[in-house]
Amino acid sequence: MKRKPIKIIVSFILLFIASCEEPETVVTNYVHPDGSVTRKIEMRNLKNNFGQSDVQVPFDSTWTVRDSIEIGAKGDTTWVKRAEKEFKNIDEINLAYKFNLGANKGISRQAGFKKSFKWFNTEYRFFERIDRQLSFGFPVKDFLDNEELSYFYSPENLKHDKETGPDSLKFRALADSVKMKTDIWNSKNLVSGWIDEFSKLSQGKEGGQKVVESVRSHENELITLINTNDEKLDSLWSNGIILKRFMSENEYNTFKSEADSAIENVVDQIFFNFKDYSVRIAMPGKLIGANGFIDSSQVMIWPVRSDFFLTEPYEMWAESKIPNRWAWIVSGLFLVFVLTGVIMRVIKKG
């Protein structure tokens, strides 16, 4: 197996490599009070290419489909495919995820629905969750403050609007801060994963424990090397310059194969195949809570990117409520009954 350039390995901006063949996809969940969900998918592409292997979410012939073409102001053509399907319950959605053959097959995803009776109101909660991809690594929330986290999870169009709006200087500085800190996060994930994998591959080999302990004690130095030598990392790694900072010449020659294999194994886990898309949720009744962003149609929206669930689960949730009118009527009648009784007793005593 050909070794991947270390420069590419540490460039987490390439976690997702955009393809012109990939449709821009938005999935909208219209959640109903009985737990059924109407799902609508809108896919846009510069080519009429919407094969099952290209689409980001489960989609097949059981959906109602409408195709159209849009011509832009400059004469450019956009192919649009809109699909709709009624799911009787959450189990049907999760079954579709389980047997998904689309572009993001193999990614563990599930939806959930909960209905809670609270007398005056009935409350609803819907979520979609993607499980963490890596068994190693650190939560991004350990590296970003609340404002930076909000920016990190924001849709790209919202970021662009802020970075070009009246407070552009503030948000460009925020963007720079998020990039700097996530670079450190990415490097730390890579290095910690590599050390763990290197430790496994070196077990039982003479001198292995000593070398692993040496590398582990210099973990922070290795992270700094990655962050400050991005353009030269490929040659620094290939020539052994990086590893020889933590190993002797003899140790390097003895464990070079394990070190390279460890990088390969970690890269295979980190650079998994995933195509971005967006999720929208429209809840029954009045929205009372959500962790997404309001789009132009006043519906909650969440971007879905691979780095969101790299080291921790990514959950998109919304909650709403519908007043129980009968409960208000019953409560009102009961209050009138109680007050009438009190008044009657007062009159009798008088």
N, C-alpha and C positions, 0 to 999 in steps of 0.2 A: 504493500500500500504506500503510495507516494506521500511523503510528509508535506503537510500544508505549511505555507509560510507563516512564521510566528507573527509577522506584521498583520496578517489578515486575522489571525486568531484573536488578537487583542483589540482589534477594531470592531467594537460591538455595534457600531453604527451599521455594520454589515450583517447583523443578526437576521435582518430581513432584507433581501435583495429584490427590489421592486422589478417586476416584469411587465413589459408593455402588453403581454398577453393576458394579464390578470384583470378580471373585472372589478370595478369599484362597487362594493356591495354594502347595502344597508338592510338589516333584518329588523322588522318591526313586530313586536308582540302586542296584540290587542287582547288584554286579559279580561275575561268575563266573570261575573259574580259566581257562576257555578263551577269555576275552575277550568273551563274550556278556554282555549287560546286560538285566536285567529292569527296566523303568521303570514306576513307579507315580506317578500324579498324583492328588492329592486337592484338589478345588476346593470352596470354601464361599462361599455368597452369600446375601444376604438376599432375593434374587429368583431365580426359576428362569430365569436368564439366563446361559447358557454357550455363546454363539455363538463360532465360530472367531475372530472379530475381537476377542473379549473375553479370550480365554485367553492367558496369558503365554508358554506353550511350545508347540512343535508338537504338534498333537493332531487326529486325524481319525477317520473311520469304521472304520479298520483296528484300532482299539484295542477291547479288551473293556471295556465300560462298565457300571457299576452306579449307579443313582440312589437316593437316600433323602432323607428329611426328618427333621430333629431339632427337637424342641420344647423350648425352654428353660424354666427355672424360672418366668419371668415370662410364659410363653405365646408368646414370640417364636419365629418359624419360621426355620430355617436350611436352605437347600437344599444338598445335598451330592452332588457327582458324583465318583466314583472310577473311574479308568481305568488299564488295565494293558496293556503290550505287551512282547513279547520281541524284542530287537534282537540279531541274530546276531553283529554286530561293531560296532566304533566307526564304520566307514564308513556304516552305515545310520543311525546317530544324526546324523552330520554331514550326510548327505543330507537328512534331515528338517529340520535347521536351514537348509540352503541354500534349500529351497523352502517355508519357513515363511510362512504367510499370517495368522498370529495377530497379537495386539496388539503384539508386539515385533518384527515383521518389519523387516528392514533393519538390525538390530543384528548385527554379525559375531560369531557364537558357534561354538565347536567343542569336541569332546571328544577325549580321547586315552587310550590304554591301552598299558602296557608290562609285559612279563613277563620276569623275569631269573632264570636258573638260577645259584644260588650254592652248589652241592653239597649242603650240609646243609639248605638252605632254598631255596624258590622265592619270589621277591619279586614283588609286583605294585604297579603305580602307575596310578591313574586320575585324570584331571583334566577339569575343564570350564573353558574360558577365554573371556572376552569381551574383544575388542580395544578399545583406547582409542577414544573417540569423537572427540576434538578433535585437530587437527594442531598446535595451539598449547596453551599452558598449562604448569603446573608440577606435579610429583608432590606429592600431599598429604603424603607422608613427609618432605618437606623442611620442613614446618611443624609437625609433631607429633612428640613423643618416643614411645618404644616403648609406654608405658602408654596414652598418648592414642590411638595408632594402634589398639591392641587394642580400646579402647572405641569408637572411630569405626566399626570393622567389626563390632561386636557386634550380635546380634539385639536387636530392640526390647524383647522381653519380658525378656531378661537385663539390659538397661539399667534397666528399670523395677524389677526385683527388687533391684538394687544400690542404686538411688536411694531405695528405700523400706525397705531392710533395716537391720541394726544399724550399718553404717558409712555411713549415708545422707549425713552431712555431707561425708565424704571424696569420695563419688562424685558428689554434686551439684556440689562444687567442680571435680571432674574434668570433669563435663559442661559447666560454664560455661567452663572453659579450652578444651575442644575446640571449643565454639561460637565463642568469640572468635577462635581461631586459624584455624578453617575459614572464618570470615567474611573474614578477611584473604586467605586462599588464594583464595576465590571472587572477591573484588574484584580481586586481582592477575591472575587468569586473564581476567576480563572486560576489564580495562584493557589488558593486553598484546595480547589478541586484537583489541580495537578499534583500537589504535595500528597494528598490522600491516595491518589491513584499510583503515584511513584512509590509510596510506602508499601502498597499491596504488591506491586510487581517486584519489589526488592526483598520481600520477605524470604528468609531462608538462604539468601545469598551472602557469602562471607563479606563482612564489612558493611552490609546493607543498613543495619540499625544506626550505625555511627553516621553514615552519609545522610540518612533521612533526618536525624536529629540536627545535623549541621544546617541542612536546607531549611528545616522548620524554624530554627532559631534566627534565620535571616529572611524570614517571610516578608517583613515590612520593607526591607532593602530591595527585595526582588520586585515588590509592587511599585516602588519608586522608580526602579529601572524601566519597568514597562511604561509608566506614565511619562517619563522624560526622554525616552529613546524610541518613540513609535516608528520613526522613519528608518531607523537603523537596526531594529530588533531582528529582522530576518537574518542579516549577516552576523550580528552579535551572537545569536543562538546557533546558527550553522557552524560558526567557527569555534564554538565552545567557550567564547569569552564570558558569557553570563554564568554558565555552570561552573567554570573554573574559579569564579569568585567564592564559591562555597565548597569546592572540592579540589583535591590535589589532582595533578595530571594523571596519576595512576587510577584514582577513583573515577575520574571523568571517563577514561577509556573503558573501565570496568562496567560502569553504570549508564553509559550513553544510550545504549539500546533501550533500557528501561525508562529513561527520561523522555526519549522521543516517543515511545509507545504510550506513555502516560499522557503526553500532550495530545496524541491522536485520539485516545479514548475520551478525554475530557471534551475535546472539540466536537466529537460525534454527538455528545450529549447537549452541548451548548448551542451548536449551530443546527438545530432541528428545523425541519421544513414546516413553515407556517406562513399563511397569507393573511394579511390584516383585513379587517372589516369593521363595521359599526353595528351596534345593537341599540334599538329604541324600544321603550316600554310605555304603553298607554294603559293606565290603570282604570278600573271602574270607580265612579264617584270622585271624591276630592282627594288629590294627592296630599299626603301629610308627611312624607319623608322619602328621601332617595339619596344615593351617593353618586349620581351622574351629573350631567350638564343639560341645561335647557337649550333646545335647538330653535331654529327660526319658526317652527310650527308649534312651539310651546310644549313639546313632548320631550321627555328625558332621553338623553342619548349618551352612549358610552363608546369610545374607541376601543378596539380590541387589538393589542399588539403583543408580540411574543415576550418582550421584556417585562410586561405587566405581570406575567405568571411564571417568570423564570425561576424565582426562588421562594415564592409564596403564592397561595391561591389568590385568584382574582375573582371577586364576586361583585356582580352588578345587581342591585336590589332597589325596589320601590315599594312603598306602602301607601294605602289609601283607605278611605272610609265612606260608607253610605249610611245616612241616617235611617233608623228604624222608625218610620212614622207611626206604626201601630204602638210602639213602646212609648212614644211621646203622648199619644192619645190615651193609652191605658194609665200612664202616670198622671196625666192631667185629670182624668176622671177620678182616679183614686184620691188625688189631692183635694178635688172638689168635695168628694164624699167625706173625707176627714174634716175639712173645714166646716162643712154643713153640720156634722155631728157636734163639733165644738160649739158652733153658734147656737145650736138647739139646746145644748146643755146650759149654756150661759143664759138663754132666754128662760128656761125652766127654773133656774135658780133665782132669776130676777123676779 
